[in-house]
């Protein structure tokens, strides 16, 4: 997987990624959701200070019970919304939309001030907390 841009919000994420012939975007998303959901559920289970532990686990368990493909907990929705970024205009629009999410949510005044995003890579040309391969327009 090649990571070009990303943002983690409180209830969703946006990624601009590229797959390969052997690892399609669909494969990457499947594996990403599987791995992260297990790690997040484990972290919730093992954190005695998490005051919302029972509430969250009950929600994830309920979501899992109504889905035949889930054994116990469902953390992520099963779908995702891939968008082909096949023009410079689409790339610019998606990068702007993705990076401006924390601004629109009222979390920060400037996109590059949000820690959990690649905006600093693009707006200030400084490395963020995850390595990316910048898309040049």
N, C-alpha and C positions, 0 to 999 in steps of 0.2 A: 504494500500500500504506500502510496505517496500522499502525504498530507500537505495540502496547499493553504487551507484556512480553516478556522474553527472558532466556535464560541460555546461555552457551557452556561446555560441559564438554569434557573431554579427548577424548571419543569420540562426542559427540552434541551437538545443540542442541535447545532448546525455544523456540518462538515463539508468541506470541499476536498474531495479525495479522488485519486486515480487508481484504478486497479491495473491488472495485467492480464495477459492471456490465460495464466494459470490461476489467478485470484481475481475474480470479477468483483465489482462493487457489491453485488448481491451476496457473494461469499464473505466478503469483508464485513458487511453489516451483520450478517448472521453470526459470525464468530465474535464480533465486537459485542453484540447484545448478549450472547451466551456467556462470555467471559465476565463482562462488567456486571451483569445481573447477579451472577453467583458471588462475586466479590462484594458487591454492595449489600446483598442479603446477609452474607457472612459477617460483614462489619456491623450491621445493625444487630444481629443476634449476639455478637460478642462484646458489645459496648454497654456495660451496665449503667452508664450515665445517660444513655439516650432515653429521654423522658417520653418520647413518642414511639418507642420500640413496639409495644403491643399493638398500638393503633396502626402503625405502618405495616407490620407483618400481617395483621388481619386484612387490611386492604389488598395487599399483594396475594394473600391466600384466597380471598374471595375472587379476585380476578383470575387466578389460576383454576379455581373450581369450575368456572363457567366456560373454560376453554379445554377442549379434549386433548390438545397437544401439550398441555402443561401438567407436570407431576404434582407440584406443590405451590410454588409462587410464580406469579407473572409480574415482572418489573417493567419491561418495555412493551409498548404496543407492537403488534406483529408486523405492521406495515411500516414503510418509510416512503419518502417522496423524492425519488431521484429526478434531477433536472439536468438534461444535457447542456453543458456550457460550451457550445460550439461556435460562438462568436465573441468578439471582444466586448460588445455591448452587453451580452448576457453575463459574461464574467464580471464586468464592472458592476452591473446591477446586483448580482448575487453577493459579491464581496461587500458592497455598501450595505445591503440589507442585513447580512450576517453580522457585520461589525457594529452596526448601529443598534442592534437589539438591546444591549444594556442601556443605551441612551434613551431609547423609546420607553423602556421599562422604568426609567427614573432612577437607575442605580448609580450612574455616573453622568457627569456633564459632557465628557469627551470619551469617545470610544476607546482610544488608546490608553485610557486610565483604568480600564477594566482588566484585571489580572488574568481572568480565565477566558482569554481570547487571543487571536493572532493579530488584533488591530494594531498593536505597537509595532509589529513587524512591517506592516504596510504603511501606517501613518507616520511613524517616527523613524523607520528604518533601523530599529533596534531589535535584538533577539528577545522573543517572549519566552515563556516557561516551557514551551514545546518546540522542538525543531520543525521547521516547515520548509517547503520548497515554494518560494514565492512565484506567483503568476505575474508575468510582465505583460503589460498592455501596451 
